[in-house]
């Protein structure tokens, strides 16, 4: 199982997260264009830098020029994060974690969440930002949980129906259309939450530190 980290040009992640992710198999680091600036700032050598290279600083490019593979793609029909994901998929990576996907530009942040939904069928991609980890599901799933753990669920249309078992506020063939209804800050009642999803995709947001503490990532 091949796993990679994709580092985008958003908020800088804590440096210790790289070591932890590497310890669970995420050994390849791919920087999405300006994400390389963050890597240089944190003194981390990526394996790849991929993008149209309009955000990488000249000093960053020069430093990494002979230290990793730099792939320039001029295709303006997809974002630099997408370019990284397309590369990962073509090279048979099964899992990816996006860091730096949330930043001070709301449009970029929403776009990166949308990209997770877009590529979910091709690669298991998750997003970590501070103490949140965001995942996409589209079928029945059983989550190992800790009692009272906060779990938030977001749907996107009236076709996607969700049934839960093990949540404080149960869902029973319910829909959570975006802009109409959410299941924010729900709680796990015990050590397992089951979700049955029909007709579409949902986003589940959990607490990163809890998942890390109990080896649930």
N, C-alpha and C positions, 0 to 999 in steps of 0.2 A: 504494500500500500504506500503510494508516494504522496507526501504531504508537503505543502509549501506555505510560507507566509507572504502575503502581498502587503507592502507598505505604501500607502497613499500619501498625498501631500496635505493631509489635514493635521489635526491635533497630535502632537508628539506623544507616543505611548511611553509608559514607564520602561526604563531600560531592562529591568529584571524580567520582563515578560518574554523577551527573546530567549533567554536561557531556559525558562520554564517550558516554552513551546518546543524548543529543540529537544528537551528531555523526553517529550512525548511524541517525537517523531517528525516534527516540523523543521526539517534540517536545511531546507532551501529557502533563501530570502530573495524575493523579487521586488524591486522598487519600481513603482509606477511614476516615472519621470521625476517630478519634484520631490517624491518620497526619498530620493537619493540624498537630498540636502539634509533631511532628518537623520539618515543613516550616517552621514559624515559627522554631523553634530554629535551623534551618540557614539562615534568611533566604532561603528559596525560595518563590516565589509559585506556587501550583498553579493549574491551569485549572478544576478542579472539586473540590468536597468532597462526598462522597456517603456516606450512612449514616443511622442512626437518631439520630445526634448526641448520644449519651449519653456519649461519651468525649472529645469536643472540649472544651477548656477555654474558659470564657467570654471570657477575654482573646484567645484564638486566634480564636474566632468573630467577635468585634468587630473584630479587625484585618483579617480576610479578608472581612468582610461585603460591602464594595463593591469588592473586588479580584478576585474570581473568582465562579463560579456555585456556589451551595450548594444541594444537592438533598437534602431530607429524605425518607427512606422509613421508614415505621413497620412495614413487613413484618418480622415476627420469625421467619419460616420460612426465612430465609437470612441469612448473615453480612454484615457490611459489605463485606468483600472480594468476596463474591458479588454484592452490589448493584452494585459497581463493574464487575465483569465483565459482568453483564447489560446495564448501560448501554453498555459498550464494544461488545458484540456487536450490540445494537440500532442502534448508530451506525456499524456497518460497519468497526470496527477489526479488522484481521487478526492483529496481533501485540501481545502485552502482556508486560511484565516486572514481576514482583512483587518489590518491595523491602520490608524490614521485616516479612516474613512469618514469620520465626523470632524468638521472644522468650523471656521468662522463664516463660511459661505453656506447658507441654508440650501441653496439650489444644488450644490455639490453633495451635501450630506444626503438630501432626499434622493438624488440620482444614484448614489452608491447603494442605498437601501433598495431602490428599484432594480439595480443590477443584480443583487442577490436573488431576487425573485426571478429575474430573467434567465439566469444561468443555473438555477437550482437543479434543473433536470439533467444537466451535464456534469456538474461537480458539486460536491458537498462543501458549500462555502458558508462561513459564519463570520460575523463581525464582532470585534471586541472593542469597546470604548469605555475607559475608566472601569467602573464596577458593573458594567452591563455586557452581556453576550447575547447577540441576536441570531436566531436560527429560523429557517424556513421549513415548514412541513406541508405535505399534501396528501397524506394518507394516515392510516392508523399508526399510532406511535405510543410506546410505553416509556415514560421518563422516570429514571431513578431520582428521587427527590429527598429533601430533608424537611421534617415537620416545620411548618410556619414559613418555609421559603416563599419569597414573593415571586409570582409568575404572572406576566402580563401577556395577553393574547390580542392580536389585531387581525381582523379580516379585511376584505377589500370590496366585496360585492354581496348581493343578496342571493347568489347561487351557492356560495360556500357555506355548508352547514357543519356545525361542530357539536359533538357530544363529549362530555368529560366525565371522568370518574376519579375522585380523589382530590378535587378542588373544593375549597370552602364555598365558593359561589358557583354552583354547578351549571353547566351548559347542557341543554337537552335539545339536540337538533336545532340549535340556535344559529342565527346569522349575526355577523358583526360588521356590517357595511361601513367602510371608512367614512367618517364625517357624520355618522348616525349613532353608532354604539360601539363601545369598547369593553374589554375585560381587563382593566388596568389594576395592578396591585392585588390580584387574586392570591390565594394562599394554598400551599400544599397541606393537606390534612395529615399526611404520613409519609411513607418512604416510596410511594409510587403514584404517579399521575398518568392516567390513560386518556389519550385524545383520539377521537375518531373524526376524521376530516373527509367530507364528501364534496366534490364539485369544484374544488379550487385549492388555492394556497393560503396559508396563514403565516404570520410572524409570531414567534414566541420569544420573549425577552426574559432572561433569568439573571441571577446574581453571579458574576464571574468569580468572586472570591470564594463563594460557597462551592461552586463546581470545581474550582482548583483545589480547595482544601480536601474534598472527598474524592478526588480523581475521577470526576464525572465529565471532563471535557474530552 
